[in-house]
């Protein structure tokens, strides 16, 4: 706890990318205003490609972005730094555009003025939270002073739109199921990456040389980069509440998943058969033995196809101790490789998403799911009642909390 005192007076810098979101701005600003922890400053990057001004179908987005800037300029209750990457001549040019570049622009600007023990909170404009959120983040880093990041728990509140509710529940079940299975095998990449649900100390941002911009998925790559640098806190007393909405502002993630799912296409987000995670766990368990000899692992064929070489030999040659070898293996067989492995092997599983989910629940939680008001024998993501999907979602949330707060 003594080491954690460095965070007691830390300033919080909020990094908020904004694009085409004037309808959401007032809600997130209201959440910021009501915080009990008052030592904070908001950085906002309102952004879009500059050539959208010449595209008739994009003009509305450009004008909405200007509306957002005017709204932000009207706020007097707390300090705001506005980074204008949307007005004519200031938008993104060339291939460097998107939410990844917006987050990088924000965090790099914060890094220039912040103290090393200040905290960056990454948010999205469609996200709300309680008045205790900022204080809970400070408290968490005080209790975990060596942590390089916090993966904040999240919850999508349901709406009046049944189609949107069905889509977000299907997506949430997918990501919670994924996280739980990685947690069950003690995998270091068991975090959930949402851009609206990340916090980190500035010293950690500097330690990894900042965020690497991606047009989409920057939150995943960012947390993976941080995880290779140190430990990530996996739970927090306060959640964030992103909106459940169809959005194509990014190429993959929650919004695009909901759009594809609305048409019945969930091929990019399958419910992976639970035994595939065990294969990952067995491979990780063999890293120690691989330091001494080449042995076959469940992931060997896949990894050799990815790297076109004997993966372990060059790592072994560069690592003089077993501990360094194991760490290097974990860095090489990272969250991205695990996801790619699962996707490749799932094609060999002759089961539906529903069957994979039901087998998992019945195998590990047979007695616990008896109390759920769910018809498991006829369960269908497409046809079961919203209430049933929500019960499964909430059950997985509770399991996730149990595993991650141990």
C-alpha positions, 0 to 999 in steps of 0.5 A, spaced: 500 500 500 505 504 501 507 504 494 500 505 492 501 512 495 504 515 489 496 515 486 493 518 491 493 525 488 494 523 481 491 527 476 486 523 471 486 525 464 480 522 460 482 521 452 475 521 448 475 520 441 469 523 438 466 522 431 458 523 429 456 523 436 452 529 438 446 525 440 451 522 445 455 527 448 451 530 453 450 524 456 458 522 457 459 529 459 454 529 464 457 523 467 464 526 467 461 533 471 458 529 477 464 525 479 466 525 486 474 525 484 475 532 481 482 532 479 481 531 472 481 534 465 478 532 459 482 531 452 477 530 446 479 529 439 473 530 434 475 527 428 474 524 421 478 524 414 479 531 411 476 528 404 469 527 407 468 534 406 467 533 399 463 527 399 456 528 399 454 522 403 459 524 409 457 531 409 452 530 415 458 527 419 462 533 418 457 538 420 455 533 426 462 533 428 462 541 428 456 541 432 460 537 437 466 542 438 461 548 439 458 544 444 464 542 448 466 549 447 460 551 451 462 547 457 465 551 463 465 546 469 472 543 468 478 544 463 477 541 456 482 540 451 479 540 444 483 537 438 480 539 432 481 533 426 475 535 423 474 542 420 476 543 413 483 542 412 484 539 419 481 532 418 485 526 417 489 525 410 492 519 407 491 512 410 492 515 417 485 516 420 480 512 424 479 511 432 486 508 433 489 515 430 484 519 434 486 515 441 494 516 439 493 523 438 489 524 445 494 520 449 500 522 446 498 529 447 496 527 454 503 524 455 507 531 453 504 534 459 502 529 465 506 526 470 508 519 470 504 517 476 497 521 473 492 516 470 489 516 463 482 513 462 480 511 455 473 513 454 468 513 448 462 518 447 457 513 447 459 511 454 456 513 461 458 511 468 457 513 476 459 518 480 464 514 483 468 511 477 474 516 477 475 515 484 474 507 483 480 507 478 484 511 483 483 506 488 484 500 484 491 503 482 493 505 489 491 497 491 495 495 485 501 500 484 505 495 479 499 494 475 500 497 468 493 497 466 486 496 468 481 492 464 474 495 466 468 491 467 462 493 462 455 492 461 451 494 455 444 496 458 438 494 454 434 498 449 427 499 447 429 496 440 429 488 440 433 487 434 439 491 438 438 487 444 438 481 441 445 483 437 448 486 443 446 480 448 449 475 442 455 479 442 456 480 450 455 472 451 461 471 445 466 476 449 464 474 456 465 466 454 471 468 451 474 471 457 472 466 462 475 460 458 481 464 457 481 465 465 479 458 467 486 456 463 490 462 467 492 465 460 495 472 461 491 474 455 484 473 458 482 481 458 476 484 455 478 490 450 473 495 450 476 502 448 471 505 453 473 501 458 481 502 459 485 506 464 493 506 465 498 510 468 502 515 464 509 511 466 506 505 463 504 508 457 511 511 456 514 504 458 511 501 451 512 507 447 505 509 446 499 506 443 500 503 436 494 506 431 490 501 428 483 503 424 480 498 428 481 493 434 486 498 437 484 497 444 485 489 443 492 491 441 494 496 446 492 492 452 496 486 449 502 490 448 501 493 455 500 485 458 507 484 455 510 489 459 506 487 466 500 485 469 493 488 468 488 489 473 482 485 471 476 488 475 474 494 478 468 496 483 465 500 478 463 499 471 462 503 465 456 502 460 457 503 453 451 504 448 448 498 445 448 501 438 449 499 431 455 503 428 460 502 422 465 507 425 470 502 425 471 496 421 470 491 427 468 491 434 461 492 438 458 496 432 460 492 426 458 485 430 451 488 431 450 490 424 453 483 421 449 479 427 442 483 425 443 479 418 444 473 421 452 473 420 456 471 426 461 467 423 466 472 425 464 471 433 463 464 433 462 460 440 469 456 440 468 449 443 471 449 450 476 444 449 480 448 444 481 453 450 484 447 453 489 446 447 491 453 448 492 451 456 496 445 454 501 448 450 502 454 455 504 448 460 509 445 455 513 452 455 517 449 460 519 443 457 520 446 450 526 450 453 530 443 454 527 439 448 522 440 442 516 436 443 509 436 440 504 441 442 496 442 441 498 448 437 504 446 434 502 445 427 498 452 427 504 455 429 509 452 424 504 454 419 504 461 421 511 462 422 514 458 417 519 455 422 521 451 428 518 456 433 522 454 439 529 453 437 530 461 435 527 463 442 531 458 446 537 460 442 536 467 445 534 466 452 539 463 457 534 461 462 527 458 463 524 464 465 526 468 460 524 463 455 517 462 458 516 469 457 518 469 450 514 464 448 508 467 452 509 474 448 510 470 441 504 465 442 500 472 444 492 474 444 492 475 437 495 468 435 490 464 440 484 468 437 487 465 430 488 458 432 481 458 435 478 461 429 482 455 425 480 450 429 473 451 430 472 450 423 473 443 424 468 443 430 461 440 427 457 444 432 452 450 432 454 456 437 448 454 441 451 447 442 458 449 444 455 454 449 450 449 452 455 444 452 460 448 456 454 451 461 452 444 462 459 441 463 461 446 468 455 449 471 450 444 471 447 445 478 448 452 478 444 454 471 438 450 474 435 456 477 435 460 470 429 461 467 432 458 460 429 453 456 436 450 454 434 444 450 431 449 445 435 455 446 437 459 440 440 466 439 435 467 434 429 465 437 429 465 444 426 470 448 430 476 450 429 475 457 433 468 456 439 471 453 439 476 458 439 471 464 445 467 460 449 474 459 448 476 467 450 469 469 456 469 465 458 476 468 457 473 475 462 467 473 467 472 470 467 476 476 468 470 481 474 468 477 477 475 476 476 477 483 480 471 486 
